[in-house]
Amino acid sequence: MKRIEIYTDGSSLGNPGPGGWCAILRYKGKEKIISGGEEYTTNNRMELKAVIESLKILKEPCEIDLYADSIYVLKGINEWLSNWVRKNFKNVKNEDLWKEFLQYSKYHKIKVNWIKGHSGHIENERCDKIAKDEALRRKSVSK
């Protein structure tokens, strides 16, 4: 399996409000940056959307070192998800995105690493800026 690093971040201006997400995928020193957003969303949705969109573009099963500043993403993947599945997502927020995550993650080995946000981590800072820019773009469109 190829080993890939993925750095993600999400942003929303208001919670809910216009939002954006970004991911940096790195393999053997080469990077690909992807980003997007929605006009009305939450920060947690954008954090998770960044992860999902990263997985969608992978063409084969990979070993993934995922880096995120979102405790929601970290605990969701590492602690809560198996219980949510067992309970058929009863009373779980963002059920649609968690089910989409399951669909795209099943062929990969994913290790989630937490990064403290706004602490000077280069990739996290880059993702944060791009995600905020995406949210701002949606804000100006929705006016």
C-alpha positions in Angstrom: 0.0 0.0 0.0 1.1 3.5 -0.7 1.7 5.6 2.4 0.1 9.1 2.1 -0.1 12.1 4.4 -3.3 14.1 4.5 -3.7 17.4 6.3 -7.2 18.8 6.7 -9.1 21.8 8.1 -12.6 23.2 8.0 -14.0 26.6 8.8 -17.4 28.3 9.1 -18.2 32.0 9.5 -20.9 31.6 12.1 -21.9 28.2 13.2 -23.9 27.6 11.0 -22.9 30.0 8.3 -20.8 30.0 5.1 -18.1 27.4 5.3 -15.0 26.1 3.6 -12.7 23.1 3.8 -9.2 22.3 2.6 -6.9 19.3 2.4 -3.3 18.9 1.5 -2.4 15.4 0.2 1.2 14.5 0.2 2.9 11.4 -1.4 6.6 11.1 -1.9 7.2 14.8 -1.6 4.5 15.8 -4.1 1.4 17.7 -2.9 -2.1 18.2 -4.1 -4.3 20.8 -2.5 -8.1 20.5 -2.7 -10.8 22.8 -1.3 -14.4 23.7 -1.4 -17.3 25.0 0.7 -21.0 25.5 1.2 -23.1 28.5 1.7 -24.7 27.3 5.0 -23.0 24.8 7.1 -21.2 24.1 10.4 -17.5 23.9 11.3 -17.8 20.2 12.1 -19.4 19.4 8.7 -16.5 21.2 7.0 -13.9 19.4 9.1 -15.4 16.1 8.1 -16.0 17.1 4.5 -12.2 17.8 4.1 -11.4 14.3 5.1 -14.1 12.7 2.9 -13.1 14.7 -0.2 -9.5 13.7 0.4 -10.5 10.0 0.4 -12.6 10.4 -2.7 -9.7 11.3 -4.9 -7.5 8.4 -3.9 -7.3 5.8 -6.7 -6.2 2.8 -4.6 -6.1 1.6 -1.0 -3.6 3.5 1.0 -2.0 3.7 4.4 -3.0 7.2 5.5 -1.5 9.4 8.2 -4.4 11.9 8.7 -3.6 15.2 10.5 -6.5 17.4 11.7 -7.1 19.9 14.5 -10.6 18.7 15.0 -11.3 16.7 18.1 -14.7 15.9 16.5 -13.0 14.2 13.5 -10.4 12.5 15.8 -12.8 11.1 18.3 -15.5 10.4 15.7 -13.1 8.1 13.7 -11.2 6.6 16.6 -13.8 6.3 19.3 -17.4 7.0 18.4 -18.0 5.7 14.9 -18.2 2.0 15.7 -20.8 2.6 18.3 -22.8 4.9 16.0 -22.8 2.2 13.3 -24.0 -0.4 15.9 -26.9 1.9 16.9 -27.7 2.7 13.2 -26.7 6.4 13.7 -29.6 7.0 16.1 -29.4 10.7 17.2 -26.1 11.3 15.5 -25.4 14.7 13.9 -24.0 14.7 10.4 -25.2 11.2 9.8 -25.0 11.7 6.0 -21.3 12.7 6.2 -20.3 9.9 8.6 -22.0 7.3 6.3 -20.1 8.9 3.3 -16.9 8.7 5.3 -17.5 5.0 6.0 -18.0 4.4 2.3 -14.8 6.0 1.2 -12.6 4.9 4.1 -13.3 1.2 4.1 -10.4 0.3 1.8 -7.8 2.4 3.6 -5.8 2.1 6.8 -6.2 5.5 8.5 -4.3 6.7 11.5 -5.7 10.0 12.8 -3.2 12.4 14.3 -4.4 15.5 16.2 -2.6 18.8 15.6 -3.3 21.8 17.9 -4.9 24.5 15.7 -3.3 27.9 15.3 -0.1 26.6 16.8 2.2 27.3 13.8 2.0 23.9 12.2 2.7 24.8 8.6 0.3 22.5 6.8 -2.5 23.2 9.3 -2.0 26.9 8.9 -2.1 26.6 5.1 -5.3 24.5 5.3 -6.9 27.0 7.7 -6.2 29.9 5.4 -7.6 28.2 2.4 -10.7 26.9 4.3 -11.4 30.4 5.6 -10.9 31.9 2.0 -13.5 29.3 0.7 -15.9 30.3 3.5 -15.4 34.0 2.7 -16.1 33.3 -1.0 -19.4 31.7 0.0 -20.2 34.6 2.3 -19.8 37.1 -0.5 -21.8 35.0 -2.9 -24.7 34.6 -0.5 -25.1 38.4 0.1 
